[in-house]
Amino acid sequence: MESFNQKEIGTHINIRNFVQDNESSSSFGVLRGLHFQQPPYAQAKLMRVIEGEVFDVAVDLRSDSPTLGKHVAFRLNGETKQLLYIPRGFAHGFLVMNEKAVFSYKVDSYYHHLSERSLDWNDKELKINWPLKVNEIQLSKKDSNGIPWEKLSFFEKSEWER
């Protein structure tokens, strides 16, 4: 299987130069996110699930966007191996829907721990309909202490367009 072809992907999205590949393995009910990096370290991501299934969510944080605060959600799985591209200026998270999921993604900016943030995954303003019950969801300390929507600083166009 050819999992990435820059020329082919470039016909669908404004491809950036990816500088880092990441992979995570998580068990049922683990929710990672909603993560983003503050400018100038914002990241675009190209991702897919290698094994298992996840409920994947991206939230628009771009201040001048007509979809600011709105989200999109997809189910990604290891059988279809669909790619999902999330541009800079979005928070991203996923919830593991089966026993184990292996998640792989490319980013166009290096990880910078001092600029990493986590948006409150369950903020009422976001209206995300997570497909598991709250008591089934497992969170890291970082993700259980996400920033509420009302206290978030949004991305200006110059910060996510570069």
C-alpha positions as CSV (number, residue, x, y, z in Angstrom):
1,M,0.0,0.0,0.0
2,E,1.2,3.5,-0.8
3,S,0.3,5.4,2.3
4,F,1.5,8.9,1.1
5,N,2.2,10.4,-2.2
6,Q,2.9,14.2,-2.2
7,K,2.0,14.7,-5.8
8,E,-1.3,12.9,-5.4
9,I,-2.3,14.5,-2.1
10,G,-1.2,17.9,-3.6
11,T,-4.1,17.7,-6.1
12,H,-6.6,17.7,-3.2
13,I,-5.1,20.1,-0.6
14,N,-2.5,22.9,-0.5
15,I,0.2,20.5,0.7
16,R,2.9,21.7,3.1
17,N,6.3,20.3,3.8
18,F,5.8,17.7,6.5
19,V,8.7,17.7,9.0
20,Q,7.7,15.0,11.5
21,D,5.7,11.8,11.7
22,N,4.0,10.7,14.9
23,E,2.3,7.5,15.9
24,S,0.2,6.7,19.0
25,S,-1.4,3.6,20.3
26,S,-4.4,3.8,22.6
27,S,-7.0,1.6,24.1
28,F,-10.8,1.7,24.2
29,G,-12.2,4.9,25.6
30,V,-9.0,7.0,25.5
31,L,-9.7,10.5,24.4
32,R,-6.7,12.5,23.2
33,G,-7.3,16.2,22.7
34,L,-8.5,18.6,21.8
35,H,-4.9,19.6,21.1
36,F,-3.3,22.5,19.2
37,Q,0.0,24.5,19.3
38,Q,0.0,28.3,19.7
39,P,1.6,30.3,16.9
40,P,4.2,30.5,15.6
41,Y,4.3,26.7,16.2
42,A,0.8,25.9,14.8
43,Q,0.6,22.6,13.0
44,A,-1.2,21.3,10.0
45,K,-1.8,17.5,10.3
46,L,-2.3,14.7,7.8
47,M,-3.6,11.6,9.6
48,R,-4.9,8.1,9.3
49,V,-5.7,5.2,11.5
50,I,-3.5,2.2,10.9
51,E,-5.4,-0.2,13.2
52,G,-8.7,0.0,15.0
53,E,-11.3,2.9,14.9
54,V,-11.4,6.4,16.2
55,F,-14.0,9.2,16.4
56,D,-12.0,12.1,15.1
57,V,-12.8,15.8,15.8
58,A,-11.4,19.1,14.6
59,V,-12.6,22.5,16.0
60,D,-12.1,25.7,14.1
61,L,-10.1,28.3,16.2
62,R,-9.5,30.9,13.4
63,S,-10.9,34.2,14.6
64,D,-11.9,35.5,11.1
65,S,-13.5,32.2,10.0
66,P,-17.2,31.9,9.4
67,T,-17.0,28.5,11.0
68,L,-15.2,29.7,14.2
69,G,-16.2,27.4,17.1
70,K,-17.8,24.8,14.8
71,H,-16.4,21.3,14.5
72,V,-16.3,18.4,12.1
73,A,-16.3,14.8,13.2
74,F,-15.3,11.6,11.3
75,R,-14.9,8.0,12.0
76,L,-11.6,6.8,10.8
77,N,-10.5,3.2,10.8
78,G,-7.7,0.8,9.9
79,E,-9.7,-0.9,7.2
80,T,-10.4,2.0,4.9
81,K,-7.2,3.9,5.8
82,Q,-8.7,7.2,4.8
83,L,-6.5,10.3,5.2
84,L,-7.8,13.3,7.0
85,Y,-6.1,16.7,6.6
86,I,-6.5,19.3,9.4
87,P,-5.1,22.8,8.6
88,R,-3.4,25.1,11.0
89,G,-5.8,27.0,13.3
90,F,-7.8,24.0,14.4
91,A,-7.8,22.0,17.7
92,H,-7.8,18.2,17.1
93,G,-8.8,15.2,19.2
94,F,-9.8,11.6,18.8
95,L,-11.6,9.0,20.9
96,V,-10.8,5.3,20.6
97,M,-13.9,3.3,19.7
98,N,-12.6,-0.3,20.0
99,E,-10.1,-2.4,21.9
100,K,-7.0,-0.7,20.4
101,A,-6.3,2.0,17.8
102,V,-3.0,2.9,16.2
103,F,-3.1,6.5,14.9
104,S,-0.4,7.9,12.5
105,Y,0.0,11.6,11.5
106,K,2.3,13.9,9.7
107,V,2.8,17.5,10.9
108,D,4.3,20.5,9.1
109,S,5.8,22.1,12.2
110,Y,7.9,20.5,14.9
111,Y,6.4,19.7,18.3
112,H,7.0,22.5,20.7
113,H,5.9,21.6,24.3
114,L,5.8,25.2,25.5
115,S,3.2,26.2,22.9
116,E,1.0,23.0,23.2
117,R,-2.5,23.7,24.5
118,S,-5.6,21.5,25.1
119,L,-9.1,22.8,24.6
120,D,-11.8,21.5,27.0
121,W,-13.0,18.4,25.1
122,N,-16.4,18.6,26.7
123,D,-17.1,22.3,26.6
124,K,-20.8,22.9,26.2
125,E,-20.2,25.7,23.6
126,L,-18.6,23.2,21.2
127,K,-21.7,20.9,21.2
128,I,-19.6,17.8,20.3
129,N,-21.7,14.6,20.5
130,W,-19.0,12.2,21.7
131,P,-20.2,8.6,21.0
132,L,-19.3,7.2,24.4
133,K,-20.7,7.9,27.8
134,V,-18.6,10.2,30.0
135,N,-17.8,7.4,32.4
136,E,-16.4,5.3,29.6
137,I,-13.9,8.1,28.5
138,Q,-10.3,8.0,29.8
139,L,-8.4,11.2,29.9
140,S,-4.8,12.2,30.7
141,K,-4.3,14.9,33.3
142,K,-3.5,17.4,30.5
143,D,-6.7,16.6,28.7
144,S,-8.9,16.7,31.7
145,N,-7.7,20.3,32.4
146,G,-8.4,21.8,29.0
147,I,-8.9,25.5,28.4
148,P,-12.6,26.5,28.4
149,W,-13.9,28.0,25.2
150,E,-14.6,31.3,26.8
151,K,-10.9,31.8,27.9
152,L,-9.4,30.7,24.6
153,S,-7.2,33.0,22.4
154,F,-8.1,32.5,18.7
155,F,-5.8,32.3,15.7
156,E,-5.4,35.4,13.6
157,K,-5.2,34.9,9.8
158,S,-1.5,35.8,9.7
159,E,-0.8,33.1,12.3
160,W,-2.4,30.2,10.5
161,E,-1.8,31.1,6.8
162,R,1.9,31.1,6.9
